[in-house]
Amino acid sequence: MSAFEPVRAVLRGLEVLRAVSEGGPLTASEVAKACALPQPTAVRILETLIAAGYVYRHPSQQVFGVTARTKSLSRGYDARSRLVQLAEPLIEELRGEIGWPSNLAVFEGRSMVIAYTNRSANGMSVSGRLGAQIPFMATGVGIVYLASVDPAERKRILGLLRKSSERWDAEPSLWTTLDKRIAEAEKTGHAFAEEVYLDAVYQSRIWAVAVPIKVAGEPVAAISSLVLRTAGERQQQLAFILPPLERTARRIGELLEADRDGKAGDDEAQAETLQP
């Protein structure tokens, strides 16, 4: 929790700016109603925001709107960094629960990219690094992402992959089975990395299962867990791993949605409220 009480005037100012940004142009009375403030208070805040250059008053209609300066407020926002910030404690909690590491991957360009991983910690050291590109066609994170996007976006991504000369994008066997794998991921909600890929990259020491992370029904990332083949029979391991993995993905999505809607507050406190 925060060590200090929030500054009430700042919170009110931000709420007024948000109201004008989302619903404007608005009259002062409309702003006051939207923010549950006395109208004189709303007017003072609007005048302050005008002085700061974030709000303007229309001279003839007596309505208020936001200026182009408000765009500068989002310049420092990094979606991937915020995703990692919210997801990291939950992924580490998952590691403690299932005993296996995970990769958090986001879509960039023509591949999925590792945004966070704990695969080198606590006993499993396999190749991989932050920022590494991992192929759509051969990995669980790629397939569950493709299975989760709308048909138009899937068509666009596959169009890019068909033009790629990268080994795993161009592998004929992966294209032959693609529709079946996507359909299976749509049905079950999870997908596995392909054996040919695991053999080439990890010498078949591991297998991996992935699920999507969604906000408002749309995929924003995917998370996979990596398991040593020597750990035991796959279906038995999957029955143990998949429910916590799915729960973690759901909780990350809930945090991201709350953050997007301005309701996240303190991240640690928010994560506690989402405990099962």
N, C-alpha and C positions, 0 to 999 in steps of 0.2 A: 504494500500500500504506500501511497505518497506520504512523505514526512511532513508535509505542510498542507494546510487547508487551501483549496483552490481559491484564486482571486475571483470573487464573484463578478466584479465589473468586467473582467476579461472574458469570462464565460458568457456573460450577457452580450458583449460586443460580438463575439464569434457567432453566437446564435442568431443575432440580427443580420450579420453579414451572410450567413448561410441562408437565412430566409429570403433575403433580397436576391441572392445568387440563384436560388432554386425556383423562386416563384415570381421574381420581379419582371417588369417594374411594378412596385407596390406603393400604395399611399402609406402615410405614417400610421393611420389607424389600422390598416391591414397588417402592417409589420407588428404593431402592438398586439393585435389579436393572435397572430401566428406564433409569437414568442411569449404570450401570456404576460405581457408587461404593461404597466401604466403608459398611456400615450406620451406624457411628458418625458418619461424615461426613454422610450423608444426614439423620440425626436432628438434627445441629447446624444444618444448613441449614434444615430444617423448623421448628425452634424459632425461628430468626432470622426466618423468614417469618411465623410466628405473632406474634412481637413487633412486626413491621412492619404487621400487620393484613391480610396478603394470604392467609393460610392459617389454617384452624381445625383443631383436633383433636376428633374425636367422643369424648365422655367415656366411653362404655361400650364402643364397638367398636374403639377404638384405630386409627382410620383418619383420614386427613387429606384435606381438601378445600379448595377455594378460596372466599374470601369475595366479597361483592359489590364490595369495594374493587378487585378486579382489573379491573373494568369501566373504572375511571378510567385505566388504562394505555393504552387505545385512543382516548381522547377527542381527542388531538392528531393522530390519523392522518387524512391527507387522501389518498384514493385517487388523485385526479387529479394532485395534486402529486407523488406518488411515481411515478406513471406517467410524467409528464413528466421527472422526474429521471433515471429509467432509460432513457427513450427518446431524450432530446435528443442525446446524443453519437452514437447510432446513426443518427439522422435527419440529423445534420450530416455524418456519414461517407457516407451515401447521397447527399447533395447533391454531395459531392466526387467521387463515383464516376460519377453519371449526368449531373451538370451542371444539374439542374432542381430546383426547390423542392418541398416537401411540406407537407401539412396532416395533423396528428394530431387525430382527432375522437373524442369520446366521446358516448354517448347520455345525454341529460338531458331529462326531460319528454316533449315531443312532437317533438324534433328532435335532430340531431347538433350538437355544440358544438365549436368549435375550441379544443383544449387547448394546442396548440403549432403554430407555423408559422414557416417561414423563407422565405416567399414574397417578402418585400420585400428580400431580400439578394441581392447579387451579380448584378444585372442584370435580374431580373424584378420589376417593381413593379406588382402588380395589387391591386385592392381586397380587403380582408380584415383581420381583427384577432382577437386572442385573445379568446375568450369569445363570438365571433359565432355566432349560430344559423344552421345551414345545413339545408335541408329534406331529409327522408328521400326523398321521392318523386322528386326531380330530380337527386340527386347519387350519385356512385359509392359514397361512404362510407355513405350511407343504404341503398342497395340491397344492398351486400355484408353489412352488418350484419343486415338483414332476412333475407337468404339464409342466415345463419349461426346465427340463434337457433332454438330449438325451435319447433314449430308452435304451441304454446299461447301462447308469448310473442309470436310474430309476429302471431297473431290479436289479442292484447291491444293491441299497438302500432297495428295497422291500425284497430282499433276507435276508438282515440283520434284517429287522423288523419282518420277519416271524419266526426268531429264538429268538426273544425277549419275555421275560415273563412279561414285563411292562404292566400294565392294558390297556392303550389305544392302545398299539401296538397289543395286543392280542384280542381286542374287536371284536367278530364275525360280529356284525352289521356294523362296519366300513369297514371291508374287503368286505362284500357283496355289498356295494354301492361304493367302491373305484373307479372302472373303470368309472362309470357314473360321479363321482365327478371330476375326472381328465379330462375327456373329456369335461365337462362343463367349467372347468377352462381354458383348451386349447382354447375353443371357445370364451369365454368372456374376458379372461385375468385377472379375479379375482376369489376369492373363499371365502367362509364363514366358520367360526368355526361351528362345529357340535353342535346341541342343547343338546345332551346327555352330552357332555363335558361342555358346558356352564352351564348346570343345576347343574352338580356335583361340578364345581370349583367356579362358580360365582352366584349360586342360580338363574340363568337365569335373572340376573339384567341387563345384557348387551348383545349385539350382536357385531360381529367383521367381518370386510371385509379386505382382504389382496390382494396385488399385488406384482409381482416379481420386483427385481432390477437387471437389466442385463447390462453386459459389452460385447460388440461385439457379442450380441445375446445369451450369456451364463449367466445363473442366478448366482449371487454372494451373494444374500441375498433376504429378503422379508420384506415388511413393511405393518403393519395392523393398522387400526383405530378402536377404541373401542367406542361404542355408547350406552348410557342408553336406555333401552326399553321404558322408560316413555317419551322420547323426541318426539315421534310421529311415524307415519306410516313408516315402513322400506323403502319401495320403494321411498317415497318422500325424506327421509333422504339420501338414497343411491344416488339419482340423484344429490344431493347437495355435497356429500362427495367424490364420486368416481373420478370425473375429477381432483380436486386438488390432491388427493392421487396418481393418475396415473402420473400427472405432476411432483410431487415431486420425485417419483421413477425414472422417466426418467431423471430428472436433477441430481439426485445422481449418476446414471449410467454414465451420461456424464462427471461429475467431476472425477469419478473413471477412466474412459477411458483416459481422458486428463492427469490424474496423472500417469497412467501406461505408457503413451507415452512421459512423461516428458514435457507436455505442460501446466500443471495446473498453474504454477506461484503462485501468491498470491491467496489463497483460497477465500478470500472475494471478490476480484476483479473478479475472475472467476465466482463465483456465481452470481454476478451482471450481467455479460454478458449473463447468461442463463435465466434471468428474462423473463417471457412471455410478 
